[in-house]
Amino acid sequence: MKKNVLLYSLIIGVFACLIFFVINKGRDLIPNSQQINTSTSSLNKIADKSTPVVINSNQTVVEQFLHNIKSPLGLLLLQILAIIFVAKLFGAIFSKLGQQTVVGEMIAGIFLGPSIMGALFPNFSAFLFPPSSMSNLQFLSQIGLVFFMFIIGMDLDIDKLKNKAHNAVVISHASIIFPYFLGVLVSYFLYEEFAPANVSFLAFALFIGIAISVTAFPVLARILHERDLTRTALGAIVLTCAAADDITAWCILAAVVAIVKAGSVLSAMFTILLALIFVFIMLKLIRPWINSISKRYDDEEGLNKRLVMIVFFILIASAYIAEIIGIHALFGAFLAGVIMPQRIQFKELLADKIEDISVLLLLPIFFAFTGLRTQVGLLSEGHLWMSCGLIICIAVLGKFGGSSIAAKLVGYSWQDSLSIGALMNTRGLMELIVLNIGYDLGILSPPIFAIMVLMALITTFMTGPLLNLIEYFYRDKVSEKEIAIKPY
């Protein structure tokens, strides 16, 4: 033992001395780029050699520490820590209040933005989220959304949707077309005041329509799971409606984005044609191929690394192709998830590799980035809040009312119809994704963006209380009937 210690010390000592010797000799060397052939400059070099160069020699330790914090990487890591902490704190608080965790995380994003923290602590907000750092947060949030949309796509089983009852299609499409019409109608009155310059009414109206008619499938699924409704008839029909709603809404969104980027319906036809070819190739060629590949490499213990690499390649390639076609990368990620094999084990193992990093880390960054864009303070006048209330009423009337009436018309009871309407009125994360796409495309101005974000928060927040109210109301009705028929 002692012999090994002595040998170790000898080796370290010898090489430390050699390193010191080489560094000491190297102090006299001059880079070729700094050598000048004139004799005057050579003399100046010789005179300067005795003075060592010390970088940031005038900075104190505190100044260097602050400089490191403000560096792009240091600031980004600090922002992520703050976002995760605040998101989980608000998520826990709202979970105790009977709301979805995602509702708390959405409100945490608003809290971190200029509407609350920026107003209460402007200096700290400017230090933590300077404008120069927004591009880094946006990049991370977009990566998180790409992975998240892939997971949402995997949760949808097209084969099962095709075999579902006609009722789900009727309810789903009614819950899209009616609020879409109301969104286009209300945009006629909002366009002059809220549309950015050089944005056509066509682009503005189409986007307001899709923003009002979207449903948050993942949030809805979580609500059903927490209320033990997943295996009930009501849960099955709502999940089917929401899934069909998701597919339809994203197809419409892809078409709207294509029209907006192209500038007109006619010039967008080429983009839509390319999109249809892309969807056909993904469903008819790539989907059977990845199914056959997965059977070859999938085993009972886990996923083969080569298969995981192929899946990630398809995901990124699909997002890239959708982006360059002009229908947005998120649609490509969603489609890549849809074509994945539907075997339960495959989906669970693959989701475990992606979901944690996406949902727990990157999605809170997206909420914070959305909150940093949301300036509720812009709604400083009474008529702006009236416009906000109008949009919220239109959104609830279109989604809740349209879904409930459609469900009643196809034969459901009023209690189930109203419950379906309340669940389909949930917008949540999917609404924020749509709004950010519209903001990035320059279709939504900051005031209308803030109004629409508030609408997404309120319609998502009201889902739980509305379900409780419906259940309470009809429970009292049942009790009254039981009392009426009770024999004396």
VENGIMO-V923502 format. One record per helix or strand. SS is the DSSP state (alpha for helix, beta for strand). FROM is the first residue (numbers start at 1). TO is the last residue. Records with the same first field share a line. If there is no record, write none. Layout:
SS = FROM-TO / FROM-TO
//
This chain:
alpha = 2-26 / 32-34 / 39-48 / 61-70 / 72-96 / 101-112 / 117-120 / 122-128 / 131-155 / 158-163 / 166-194 / 201-213 / 217-226 / 233-262 / 265-297 / 305-325 / 329-338 / 344-373 / 376-378 / 382-409 / 414-424 / 428-440 / 446-485
beta = 195-195 / 298-298 / 303-303 / 444-444
//
